[in-house]
C-alpha cells in the first residue's frame, strides 16, 4: 500500500509545478507560540451563552456550518470534509487552529496570494482548498454566519496579538528526516483504526465519521494540511484523537 497520497492529493487538475510547491512550503512562518509560565490558553465563550436573538441565531448557523459543512453549506463543498475535521472541538481547541486565535489577526498580508486578506477572504480560501470546493460569495449568508461564529468565539481576545495555541504546534523536522516506510508503520499502529487501512476514512451511511486523509474526498494541494510540516504539527498536537502529544516528533513527521 502506498502513502504518497499524503504528500500529493489527487483531486485537483490545475496543480502548480512541483518546484512552485516547494517554494510555497518554504515561505510559511511558524504558526503558534508557547503559553507563558503561569498563564493558560484563551477560553472562548460557551455555547450555552449564545444570546437568544437574531445575532445569536447567526452565531448558531455559523456553528452548524462549521461542524456539519456537508449539510449546511453543501453547495460550496467538493469533498467529504467538514471544517471541524481540521479545527477540532468546534473550532475551539488550542493548537488545532482555533477560530478565536485566527479572527483577531485579520486583515493581514498573506504571501500566498500577495495582498492583504480580510477574514472573509481567508474563509473563502478554506473552501477553495481544504474543502476542494467553491468559495461562498462575499456577503453570502454562509460566509456571514461563519464570520459571526468566529467573532463570537474571539470575544475578549486581544486584537492583533499572536495568541498561544494559534495554528498547530511547530514540530522541527527530525535529524533523520521523514520516511514513508516508517510513516506507514506508525499509520497502521496509530491511525488506521479510525481513518481506515487505506486512509480513505470511515462512513456511516453517506457521512464520514472519520475523514479521508487523501484522495478525491479529501483536501487538495492548496490546503495547509497538504504541507508535511503543517500535517506533522497537527498530528503531534492532536492525534490520535484524544491523545495528542503521545507521538514523538519523528512519528508525527
N, C-alpha and C positions, 0 to 999 in steps of 0.2 A: 504494500500500500504506500502510495507516495504522498508527501505532505508539502510539495512545492506550491500547492494552492494557498498555503499560509502566506507566502511571500507575494504571490501574484493572483489576485482574484480574476475569474474567468469571464465575467459577465459585462464587460464594458468595452465595446468595439473601438472607441476612439482613444485608446490608451496612448499616452505620450511615449516617446522613445525611452529606453531604459536609462540612458545617461542623464536624461532630464529628471527621472525619478530619484536617482542617486543624489543629484544636486539639491532636489527638493527636500530629501531627508536631512541633508547636512545643514540646512539653513534654519532648522527649527530650534528655538531656545528651550531651556528647561521649563517645565510647566507647574512645578509645585515648590513650596518652601516648607521647612520644618516648623513644627509648633514650638514656640519659645518655652523655656522651662517655666513650669508653674501655670501655663496657660492651656486652654482647651480649644478644640475646634469651634468655629461659629455654629450656633444652633439656630436653624431656621424655624419659623413659626410652625405650630402643629396644625394638622389638617382640621381638627375639630374647632380651631379658632378662625376658620374662614368665615367671613361675615355672611349673613343671610340677606343679601341684597343683590342688585344687578352686577356690582363689581365681583362679589363672591361667586356668582353664577359663572362669570367668565374665568375666574380662577379655577373653578371646578371643571369647566370644559377643558381648560389647558391641561389640568391633571389627567383627565380622561384620555386626551390625545396623547399625552406623554407616555402613559403606562399601557395604553391599548391603541397604538397608532394604526394598527391593521383595521380596526373597526371605525375609529373616529376621524381618520384622515386618509382613508384607503386610496382615494383618488390621487394622492401625491406620493404614494409608496410603490416602489418597483421590486421589492424583495419580501422576505418573510420576517423582517425585523421590527421591533418597537424601540422607541427612544430609550426606554428604561433598560434595554439589554446592555447598553454600554455605560449608562448613568444610573447606577444601582440605587435601590431604596427610593424610587420615585424621583430621582434627581437630587436627593438629599445627602447621600453618603459622601463623607470626606474621602479624598484620594480615589474617587471614582468619577471625576469630572463633574462635581456638583453644580447645579444651576446657580446657587447663591454666590458661588465664587466667580462665576463667569459673567453674570449680568452686570456687576458693578465695574467691570473693566472696559465696557464699551460705551461710546465709539472708540475704536482702536485701529491703528495701521496694521495690516497683515501683508507680509511679503508674498504670501501665496497668490494674492490677486493684485498686489501692488497699489492698494489705495486704502483709505480709511473706511472701515466697515461699521455699520450700525449693528446692534444686537439682532435686529430683524434679519439683516443680510447674513449674519453668521448662522442663524437658524435655517435660512434658505440653503446654505451650503451643506448643512447636515442632511437635508432631504435629497439634495443632488448626489451626494457621495455616500454617506453612511446608509441612507435608505434607498440608494440607487434609483431615485425617482425624479419627480418634477417638483421644483420648489413652489410652495404656495405663493400666490401673488402678494405683493406688498399691500398691507391693509386688509387682507382677507381675514375672515373670522377665525380660521385655524391659526394663522400666524399671530393675530392679536391675542388669542387665547393663550398660546404658548409664551408670548412675551409677558402677559399678565401673570401667568403662573410663576414665571421666573422672578418677576418683580416681587410677588408675594413672598417667595422663599428667601429673597435677599433683603427683606425689610430689617433694618437695624445694622446691616453690614456696611462698613466704610466704603465710600466710592473711590475708585482709582487705586485701591491697595491690593497687592497680591496676597491673598489670604492663605494661611496654612490649610492644606487639604485641597487646594485648587488642582485641577487636572488629575494626572496619575503620578505616582511616585517615579522619580528618576532613578533608574537602575543602570549603573555603569556596565558597559559590555565587559564580560569576564575576560581575564587574560588569555584564556584558551579559546575565546571567540564562541560562536554558536555552531551547532552541528545538527543536521537533520536527523541522523540516526539516533543520537542521544535524545533529541526532542521527541521522536516517535515513542521511545520507551517511557519518557515522562508522560506523554499524552495518554498512552494506553493505561498507565498506572493511576493517573490523577484526573483525567479529563473525559475519557471515553464513556464513563458511566453515565454522564449527563449529555454530552454532545454527540454520542454515538461513535462507533469504531471508525467510521469514515468521515467524521467531522460535520455531518450534514444535519445535526440537531435531532431533536425528538419532538414528535407531534402528538397531540390528542385531537382527533378529528382533522380539521384543516388548519389548526393553530399550533404554532410552535410553543412548547413549554420550556424547551432549551434551544437557543438559537443556533443556526448553522454558522460555522466558523469560516467557511469559504464556499465558493460555488455560486450558482445562479440565484439562490435565495439569501445571499449574504451581501456585505458591503462591497463597493468597487474600489478601484485603485486610488481614488482621491480621498478616501476616508482616512482619518487619523489612525485608526486601528490597523490599517494596511502597513504602516511602518513598523518594522521589527522592534525598534526601541520603545515605541508607544505601547505596542502589544505586551512587551515584556513588563513595562511598568504597571499596566492594568492587571496582568496575571499575578505579578508579585504582590500587589496590594489587595487583590480581591478574589483570587482563585486558589484552590477550589472554593466554590460558593460557601460562604460562612466560615472559611478557614484561610482568609487572606494572611499573607506573611509566613505561611507554612512551607513554601517552596524556597529553595536557595536562589540566589541571583542567577547562577548557572542554569538551574532548572527552568527559571522563568524565561531566560533568553532562548 
